[in-house]
Structures are given as C-alpha cells and as structure tokens.
Amino acid sequence: MKHIELFAGCGGLSLGFKDEGFELVLANELSPMAAETFAFNHLNEDLTQSGDLKKTKTFWINSQFSRKEVNKRLREEPLGQADKKYKEVEETNAKTLLGSLTIGSIVDLNKILKQRDDLLQLLNKNLDVVSGGPPCQSFSMAGMRKKDCDKNSLPWEFAKFVELTKPKIALLENVTGILRPFTENREKYHAWFEVAKAFVGVGYVPICLHINAKYVGAAQNRPRFVMIALRYDVAVSKANANDSSLKKALTHGLAFYAKVTNGLKVKVTELSLYDVENDTDFFKGNVFAPLYSKCDPLSSAKDAIGDLRGKRFNESSYVQEINSLKNEHGHSVNKLKNHELRSNNFLVQSRFRLYQIMNTLDKKQRRELTIFLKDPESGSLSTETKNSLLKQKYLDPLGQLTELESLKDLLSYLKKLKTKKQTQKALLPDLPAPAALSIPDDACHWDENHPRTLSVREMARIQSFPDWFEFKSKVTTGGKMRRFEVPQYTQVGNAVPPLLGKALAKCVKSILTHS
C-alpha cells in the first residue's frame, strides 16, 4: 500500500505506517532540523554530508543556500524569504522525487503540484493514504486559541493537497484542543467541524475520532483528535461493510456529506465524534479495535525508562516491543543515543526533589504547597501539610538526601524554592506519563536519586520511539530561535507516537481491505 506523509516532523507516524508495510511515496516537512532526523532514520541519509543532488533522496523546495552550504540550510528559517534562489523540487525529475523527502512549506508544494502534471500523475497512481498532523499551536489549549491565525490555515492546505492527489483515504491527526470551540464575537467556532467540512468540500467522507495513545500501548496519556476521511467512491463501496462500527460511521458520514454538498446548513451535533472512553463498543469492532487494544495494564513511565537509571535494572516488555519496530536500515542499538543528561544547578535539583515529594501528598496539600511556592511571603501551609512535609527527605548542598530538623528549617528551605512555574511536575512511575511537551523542564524523574529532567532518549521512550531511532540537530533552543527552530526535544514532543502510528495504519489497512 502506498503512503504520503505531510507535516512529517521527525517521522513518528511514518515509522508506524512503515512497520505495517506501507510504502512511502513522498514526505514533506517544513523544518530542516526535523527533516534531518527524518532523513537519517527513514532514508538512511546524513544531511550534513548531503552535497550531491544525484545521490540524495531529500530535496529542498527552496533555499537561499546551495548544497555546498548544507549546514546553513539546516539552520535556515524555513519561511519569510521570497527570493530564495535554489528550487530543487521544481527542477528535479518526477520519478526521482518518488520515495523522497521534500523540505519546505506545504503551501509551496501545493503550488508546484498544480504546475507539474508529470509529478501529480505519478503520485496519484494507486495512492492509498495521505496522512499528517498539521502544526497545532493555535488549536492547543496551551496555545493562543485564536480563529484567525496563519497556523490554523494548514489543515486547509492539507485538504488542497488531498484534492490534488486523490488518495483513497486521508488521515489527519491533531491535538485534542481542536475539539474545544473558540469563542469570538460571542460566536462559537468548532475547528474540527470546519476541518471536516473542508474535506467534504474536496470529495471525502469524514470519520472523526477522539483517541488516546495510552490505549495502543504508548507509555503516555496523549489524547488526540483523528479524522479518517474516505474518498466518496471508496466510502460508498464500504457503506454496507459487515463491520458494525465501520458501517455505523459511514452511514452517519455519508448523511453529513450529502447535506454539506447540497448546500444545507449543518450543526456541529450532526457530525458524530466517537470517543475512545465514552464509546468503547465502537472501538471493539474489527476495523477500529487497534485503537483500543491495550488497556489493562497501561504502559507506565517506569516501563518506558526505568532501566535507564543504571545497569541494575532490566528492560521491560514495553522497551522490547518498541525496539522491535522495523529497522530497515540496520541502525545500531548497541550504543544508546540521545541520552546525554542535562546539568541542573542545586536550586533546580532541589525544586525537582520537591516535585517528587508533592506526588506523595493529597490533592489539598499539593494545592497548598503550589500556592505557597508562588508567593511564600503571603502564603501559608496547614499543620497537616507541614507535618507531611517534615517526614520527607530533601536535597542538601552535597547532593545527599536528608531530613529537615524543624519547622523553621522547612519554611526557610521552601522559601528558597519560590517559583511561578505551574506546569512542572514529577512523573508518577506506575502511570503513563503526561503528554510530552516540547520544553524539557516541564517534567522531572520520579526517582529520588534522579532529581533531574528527562533526556531526549527518555522522552522518546515515553513516546514509543525505538532506541535505534536517532534524533539529529541541536538538543534544545531558546529565545527568538524558538519561533522556527525544531531541536531534538521539540521533535520528540511534536511527534505522533510510533505505536499510535502503527495502530492507525492497521485501521487504514483494515478499512481498505474490508468488504
């Protein structure tokens, strides 16, 4: 089966599809930094050495630097320069582009496809699925939550690409925040609903799902919106499938499609959204079962990274499972990559140790302590909370764990750890980790002997990346560079977990082969 990946990032979704036997026809990624990781793992190509256009499988849509200056290319701001003079995709033979990674904007790629019938004809030939997760900062609950934002136009560019290439199925993945409406000028705007209508407009019948990576085996509580949109003729051919869930979804989807295409006004309540936790029976059918396959027990943070604390710990079955994902280029697993630990000063380590302690408190006590740390001078702690805290061991300047002798010592110690950060927390070892973010300081280890942030490899394990998958480019970034740089931590945080990608690939394959 043939597969195109848009908004490919470092390649988590592509890895899942590849493991299920899909052939990558084309990939597109805006960020050269994320593309460097994708190229290394999926194409076996080191872009820092990629100077010969005759040997490469990566092509820049446009760049202001030549291949001889490839290191500058890899740090180039991907948007904003209209006069970029190197345009490799436009000038490359269509057959050469098959199986390649194109680096640049989906907007520019769509423009090229409209001008190149030779390339379109090759891409259209027996194309099964186009998938991708458009950048989601504006839909995210951590983002700006604005309707009119450039980033919110990318799902529509996705739809344009699908209209041009006409795959049997289009699969769109996004943050769960896309389900929460924007309120502007006293009107509600449902982004997911508008996206679904956009795909109807290009001839596709949507099936909308609210799923979670933890239910496919990933060691992370990562809820996601997924739309599986079938080309109209494919949807009609599957409408009477003997799988009750697929038949139900297509019955609703075709009714919605008919109303939209006939110009009738439709309400958001007229498009079904199947939730993996509220509509469990729906996910027990053959087609959608891969999205609810591993529920008891859920994979935990300890399963994912427990063995990385030292040689005395053994690999879990979870680690063995993710390391079995297809390694077609034979990348080494003998030496663990991307596991360099970041150095934190004593104050930061002490605060991380306190977050570990907070996990032992009840909800009321945690809230008290959080408020106190924000403003120790005006905050107060109850006697119960103080007594609980005095029973714990804290980090001393020599890096040893020690008890504090008095209430005065405790309050003095806590006042030094004053912070306005509200998102930092320690992992809970026996539960899935919280959704991976792109900022490494948001989570710290649960082990009292490891009061530190997670390494890139540990975050990758939680996301279900195998150990042979190596992340390229710089480790992290800051300041104004965050606007366009996508370093290793961000690549991991933005990725679709490969185990989720694999489950989605199974669903797509099952739909296409179902009679």
C-alpha positions in Angstrom: 0.0 0.0 0.0 1.2 3.5 -0.9 1.5 6.3 1.6 2.3 10.1 1.5 3.2 11.8 4.8 2.7 15.6 5.2 3.9 17.6 8.2 6.2 14.6 8.7 8.3 16.0 11.6 10.9 13.6 12.7 8.9 10.6 11.4 6.9 9.0 14.2 3.7 8.5 12.2 5.7 7.3 9.1 7.5 4.8 11.3 4.2 3.2 12.4 3.0 3.1 8.8 6.3 1.6 7.6 6.1 -1.1 10.3 2.7 -2.1 8.9 4.1 -2.5 5.4 3.2 0.8 3.8 5.5 2.2 1.0 6.5 5.8 1.5 5.8 7.6 -1.9 6.6 11.1 -0.7 7.1 13.0 2.6 7.0 16.7 3.3 8.4 18.7 6.3 8.8 22.4 6.8 11.6 22.3 9.4 15.1 21.4 8.1 16.0 20.4 11.7 13.2 17.9 12.0 13.9 16.8 8.4 17.4 16.0 9.3 16.1 13.4 11.8 13.6 12.0 9.3 16.1 11.7 6.5 18.6 9.8 8.8 16.1 7.3 10.1 13.8 6.8 7.1 16.1 7.4 4.1 19.4 6.4 5.7 20.8 9.8 4.7 23.0 12.2 6.7 22.0 15.6 5.6 25.2 17.2 7.0 27.0 15.2 4.3 24.4 15.6 1.6 26.1 17.6 -1.1 25.4 15.6 -4.2 22.0 16.0 -5.8 22.5 12.8 -7.9 22.7 10.7 -4.7 20.2 12.3 -2.4 16.6 11.5 -1.6 16.0 14.8 0.1 15.1 17.9 -1.9 14.5 21.5 -0.7 11.5 23.2 -2.2 13.5 26.4 -1.9 16.6 27.7 -0.1 18.9 30.7 -0.1 21.9 28.4 0.3 23.4 25.9 -2.0 24.1 22.2 -1.2 27.7 23.2 -0.6 26.4 25.2 2.4 24.2 22.5 3.7 24.9 23.2 7.4 23.5 26.7 6.8 20.5 25.2 5.1 19.9 23.1 8.2 19.7 26.2 10.4 17.8 28.3 7.9 14.5 30.0 8.8 12.1 28.0 6.7 9.6 30.8 6.0 9.9 34.5 5.2 12.4 34.8 2.3 10.5 35.2 -1.0 13.7 35.4 -3.1 15.3 32.0 -2.3 17.1 31.0 -5.4 17.6 27.2 -5.1 14.5 25.4 -6.0 15.3 21.7 -6.2 11.8 20.2 -6.2 10.7 22.3 -9.2 13.8 21.3 -11.2 14.0 17.6 -10.2 12.7 14.7 -12.4 9.3 13.4 -11.2 10.5 9.8 -10.9 13.5 10.9 -8.9 11.1 12.5 -6.4 9.3 9.3 -5.6 10.3 7.9 -2.2 11.9 11.3 -1.3 11.6 13.9 1.4 10.7 17.4 0.3 11.8 20.2 2.7 9.7 23.3 2.8 6.2 24.7 3.0 3.1 22.7 2.1 1.8 25.9 0.6 4.7 26.0 -1.9 4.4 22.2 -2.5 0.7 22.6 -3.5 1.7 25.4 -5.9 4.3 23.1 -7.5 1.8 20.2 -7.9 -0.7 22.5 -9.7 2.1 23.2 -12.2 3.5 19.7 -12.6 1.2 17.2 -14.2 4.1 14.7 -14.5 4.6 14.6 -10.8 0.9 14.5 -10.0 0.3 11.6 -12.3 3.0 9.6 -10.5 1.7 10.5 -7.0 -1.9 9.7 -8.0 -1.1 6.2 -9.2 -2.7 3.7 -6.8 -2.3 6.1 -3.8 -3.9 4.6 -0.7 -3.4 7.2 2.0 -2.2 10.7 2.7 -1.6 11.4 6.4 -0.3 14.1 8.6 -0.6 16.2 11.7 -0.7 19.9 10.8 1.1 22.1 13.4 -1.4 22.7 16.2 -0.2 25.6 18.4 -3.3 27.6 17.8 -5.7 24.7 18.5 -3.8 23.6 21.6 -5.1 24.5 25.0 -1.5 25.8 25.6 -1.6 27.9 22.5 -3.3 31.2 21.5 -6.8 29.8 20.9 -7.4 32.2 18.0 -9.6 31.6 15.0 -7.7 33.9 12.6 -4.1 32.6 12.8 -1.8 31.5 10.0 -1.2 28.2 11.6 -4.9 27.4 11.5 -4.8 27.5 7.7 -2.6 24.4 7.4 -5.5 21.8 7.7 -7.0 23.6 4.6 -3.7 23.3 2.8 -3.8 19.6 3.7 -7.2 19.4 2.1 -5.9 21.1 -1.1 -3.1 18.5 -1.3 -5.7 15.7 -0.9 -7.8 17.2 -3.6 -4.9 17.2 -6.0 -3.5 13.7 -5.2 -6.9 12.0 -4.6 -5.8 9.2 -2.2 -8.4 6.6 -1.2 -8.1 7.8 2.5 -6.9 11.0 4.1 -5.8 10.8 7.8 -5.5 13.9 9.8 -4.2 13.9 13.4 -4.3 16.9 15.8 -4.3 17.9 19.4 -7.5 17.3 21.5 -7.8 21.1 21.8 -9.2 21.3 18.3 -12.4 19.9 19.8 -12.9 22.8 22.2 -14.6 25.7 20.4 -13.2 29.2 20.1 -15.5 32.0 21.3 -15.1 35.2 19.2 -17.6 38.0 18.9 -19.9 35.8 21.0 -20.0 33.1 18.4 -18.6 29.6 18.8 -16.2 28.3 16.2 -15.6 24.5 16.1 -12.3 23.9 14.4 -12.6 20.2 14.0 -16.1 20.6 12.5 -14.9 23.2 10.0 -11.9 20.9 9.0 -14.3 18.0 8.4 -16.5 20.2 6.2 -13.4 21.3 4.2 -12.6 17.7 3.4 -16.2 17.1 2.3 -15.6 20.0 0.0 -12.9 18.1 -1.8 -14.8 14.9 -2.0 -14.2 13.0 1.2 -16.4 11.4 3.9 -15.1 12.1 7.4 -15.0 9.7 10.3 -14.0 11.7 13.4 -12.4 10.0 16.4 -11.1 11.1 19.9 -8.5 8.6 20.9 -5.5 8.3 23.3 -2.0 6.9 22.7 -2.1 5.1 26.1 -4.7 2.7 24.7 -2.5 1.5 21.9 0.4 0.7 24.3 2.4 4.0 24.4 3.6 5.0 27.9 1.9 8.3 27.7 -1.5 9.9 28.4 -1.8 11.6 25.0 -5.4 12.2 23.8 -5.7 13.1 20.1 -8.3 14.0 17.5 -8.1 11.9 14.4 -10.1 12.2 11.2 -10.1 9.3 8.8 -11.7 10.6 5.6 -12.6 8.2 2.8 -12.9 9.3 -0.8 -16.6 9.4 -1.7 -16.5 6.4 -4.1 -14.5 4.4 -1.5 -16.9 5.3 1.3 -19.9 4.2 -0.8 -18.2 0.9 -1.6 -17.7 0.2 2.1 -21.1 1.6 3.3 -22.5 -1.9 3.8 -19.5 -3.4 5.4 -20.1 -6.3 7.8 -18.1 -4.5 10.5 -20.9 -2.8 12.5 -18.7 0.1 13.6 -17.4 1.0 10.1 -21.0 0.7 8.8 -22.3 3.0 11.5 -19.6 5.6 11.0 -20.1 5.6 7.2 -23.9 5.8 7.5 -23.5 9.0 9.6 -20.6 10.3 7.5 -22.5 9.9 4.2 -25.6 11.6 5.6 -23.4 14.5 6.7 -21.6 14.6 3.3 -24.9 14.8 1.5 -26.1 17.8 3.5 -22.9 19.7 3.1 -22.5 19.0 -0.6 -26.2 20.0 -1.2 -25.6 23.4 0.5 -27.7 22.7 3.5 -26.9 24.2 6.9 -25.5 21.7 9.3 -24.9 21.9 13.0 -21.9 20.5 14.9 -24.2 18.0 16.6 -24.9 16.4 13.2 -21.4 15.0 12.8 -20.6 12.1 15.0 -17.4 12.1 17.1 -16.5 8.7 18.5 -14.7 8.9 21.8 -12.5 6.0 22.9 -13.5 6.3 26.5 -17.2 7.1 26.1 -18.0 4.9 23.0 -15.9 1.8 23.9 -18.2 -0.5 22.0 -17.5 1.4 18.8 -13.8 0.5 19.2 -14.4 -3.2 19.8 -15.2 -3.8 16.1 -12.6 -5.3 13.8 -11.7 -2.1 12.0 -11.2 0.3 14.9 -10.0 -2.3 17.5 -6.3 -1.4 17.1 -7.1 2.0 18.7 -8.3 0.3 21.9 -6.1 -2.7 22.1 -4.0 -2.3 25.3 -6.0 -1.1 28.3 -5.1 -3.3 31.2 -2.5 -2.7 32.4 -1.5 0.5 30.7 2.2 1.0 29.9 3.8 3.2 32.6 6.6 5.7 32.8 8.6 3.0 34.7 8.1 0.6 31.9 9.4 3.1 29.5 12.5 4.5 31.2 13.0 2.5 34.4 16.0 0.7 33.0 17.8 3.9 32.1 18.6 4.6 35.8 21.5 2.2 35.8 22.8 -1.3 34.9 20.9 -3.0 37.7 17.5 -2.5 36.0 16.3 -4.8 33.2 14.4 -3.8 30.1 10.7 -4.1 30.3 8.5 -5.9 27.7 7.4 -2.4 26.6 11.0 -1.5 25.7 11.4 -4.8 23.9 8.2 -4.1 21.9 9.2 -0.6 20.7 12.6 -1.9 19.8 11.0 -4.4 17.6 9.7 -1.7 15.3 11.1 -2.1 11.8 14.7 -1.0 11.5 15.1 -1.4 7.7 18.5 0.4 7.5 20.1 -1.6 10.4 20.8 1.4 12.6 22.8 0.4 15.7 21.2 -0.3 19.0 24.4 -1.2 20.8 25.2 2.4 22.0 22.2 4.3 23.4 22.0 7.7 21.6 20.4 10.9 22.7 20.7 10.0 26.4 23.0 12.9 27.5 21.8 14.2 30.8 21.3 18.0 31.2 23.2 19.6 34.0 20.9 21.3 36.6 22.1 23.5 39.4 21.4 22.8 43.0 18.4 25.1 43.2 16.7 23.4 40.2 17.5 19.9 41.5 16.1 20.8 44.9 12.9 22.0 43.3 12.7 18.8 41.3 13.1 16.8 44.5 10.2 18.8 46.0 8.0 17.9 43.0 8.8 14.3 43.7 7.6 14.8 47.3 4.5 16.6 46.1 3.4 13.3 44.4 3.2 11.7 47.9 0.8 14.5 49.2 -3.0 14.5 48.8 -4.7 16.9 46.4 -5.4 19.6 49.0 -1.9 19.5 50.3 -0.4 19.8 46.8 -2.6 22.8 46.1 -1.5 24.5 49.3 2.2 23.9 48.5 1.8 25.2 44.9 0.2 28.4 46.1 2.9 28.8 48.8 5.8 28.3 46.3 4.3 31.0 44.1 4.4 33.6 47.0 5.9 32.3 50.2 5.6 35.7 52.0 1.8 35.8 51.8 1.1 32.1 51.5 0.6 29.7 54.4 0.6 25.9 55.0 -1.8 24.0 57.2 -0.4 22.0 60.1 -1.3 18.8 58.3 0.7 19.8 55.3 3.7 20.9 57.4 3.7 17.6 59.2 3.6 15.6 56.0 6.5 17.6 54.6 8.6 17.2 57.7 8.6 13.5 57.2 10.3 13.7 53.8 14.0 13.9 52.8 15.3 16.9 50.9 18.4 17.5 48.8 21.3 19.1 50.7 24.2 21.1 49.0 26.3 17.9 48.8 23.6 16.2 46.8 22.6 13.9 49.7 19.0 13.3 50.9 18.5 14.5 54.4 15.6 15.2 56.8 15.0 18.8 58.0 15.1 19.1 61.7 12.5 21.8 62.4 9.5 23.7 61.0 11.7 26.8 60.8 14.2 24.9 58.6 11.4 23.6 56.4 9.9 27.0 55.8 13.3 28.5 55.1 14.1 25.7 52.7 10.8 26.1 50.8 11.1 29.9 50.5 14.4 29.4 48.6 12.4 27.3 46.0 10.0 30.0 45.2 8.7 29.7 41.6 6.0 31.0 39.3 6.1 27.9 37.1 2.8 26.0 37.4 3.3 23.2 34.8 6.4 21.5 36.3 5.8 18.1 37.9 7.5 14.8 38.6 6.5 11.7 36.8 4.4 9.0 38.5 6.3 5.7 37.9 3.3 3.4 37.8 1.1 5.6 35.4 1.5 6.7 31.8 3.5 9.9 31.6 1.6 13.1 30.9 1.5 14.3 27.2 5.1 15.1 26.2 5.7 18.8 25.6 8.4 20.4 23.7 10.0 22.0 26.7 12.3 19.6 28.7 11.9 21.3 32.1 8.2 20.5 32.3 8.7 17.0 33.7 11.3 15.5 36.0 12.2 12.0 37.0 10.3 10.2 39.8 13.3 8.5 41.3 14.6 10.4 44.4 18.2 9.6 43.3 17.5 11.3 40.0 16.1 14.8 40.7 16.6 15.9 37.0 14.8 16.5 33.8 14.4 13.7 31.3 16.9 13.1 28.5 15.8 13.2 24.9 16.0 9.4 24.8 13.8 9.1 27.9 11.2 11.3 26.3 11.5 9.3 23.1 10.9 6.1 25.0 7.8 7.5 26.5 6.6 8.5 23.0 7.4 4.8 22.0 10.3 5.5 19.7 12.8 2.6 19.4 16.3 3.0 20.7 17.8 2.7 17.2 15.9 5.8 16.1 18.4 8.7 16.4 17.4 12.3 16.8 19.5 14.8 14.9 20.3 18.6 15.1 20.8 20.6 18.3 19.3 19.4 21.6 17.3 22.4 22.6 16.9 26.1 21.8 15.6 29.3 23.3 14.7 32.9 22.9 13.7 34.2 19.4 15.0 31.0 17.8 12.0 29.1 19.2 9.9 30.7 16.5 11.3 28.5 13.8 13.9 26.1 15.3 12.8 22.5 16.0 15.5 20.9 18.2 15.5 17.3 19.4 13.3 17.9 22.5 10.7 19.6 20.3 10.9 16.9 17.6 10.0 14.3 20.2 7.3 16.4 21.8 5.6 17.2 18.5 5.8 13.6 17.1 3.0 11.1 16.7 4.0 8.1 18.9 5.1 5.3 16.5 2.8 2.8 18.3 -0.1 5.1 17.7 1.0 5.5 14.0 1.1 1.7 13.8 -2.4 1.4 15.2 -3.7 4.0 12.8 -2.0 2.2 9.9 -3.7 -1.0 10.9 -7.1 0.8 10.9 -6.5 2.3 7.4 -5.3 -1.1 6.1 -8.4 -2.8 7.5 -10.8 -0.3 6.0 -9.2 -0.6 2.6 -9.3 -4.4 2.6 -12.7 -4.7 4.3 -15.6 -5.9 2.1 
